[in-house]
Amino acid sequence: MIDDIKKRALHRVRILEGQLRGIERQIEQEEYCVDIITQSLAVQRSLASLNGLLVENHLRTHVPHQLAAGGDERERAIEELVHLYGLKGRAE
C-alpha cells in the first residue's frame, strides 16, 4: 500500500470508529432521531472517503501490473473494476 494513502486510510478508520461510538451513545441515550441520522450520514460519507482512498491505491498499484500482464490477469482486473463500480447488470 502506498505510504501516504495507508496513513490517510488509517486516519479515516479511526475517525469512523469514533463516529460509530458516538452513534452508539446517541442510541443508548435515546437522543433525537434526526441527530442520530445526521451522524449516520456522516459515517456514510466517511466510508465513501475511505473507499475512495482504497480504490486510488488499487488503481495506482495493482491494476497497472494486472493490465500489463495481459491475458487472465488483465481480464480479472477489468472484471473487478466493473464489479466494484456496479456497472455489470445495469443495462442488462
C-alpha positions, 0 to 999 in steps of 0.5 A: 500500500502506498505510504501516504494513502495507508496513513490517510486510510488509517486516519479515516478508520479511526475517525469512523470508529469514533463516529460509530461510538458516538452513534452508539451513545446517541442510541443508548441515550435515546437522543433525537432521531434526526441527530442520530441520522445526521451522524449516520450520514456522516459515517456514510460519507466517511466510508465513501472517503475511505473507499475512495482512498482504497480504490486510488491505491488499487488503481495506482498499484495493482491494476497497472501490473494486472493490465500489463500482464495481459491475458487472465490477469488483465481480464480479472482486473477489468472484471473487478473494476466493473464489479466494484463500480456496479456497472455489470447488470445495469443495462442488462 
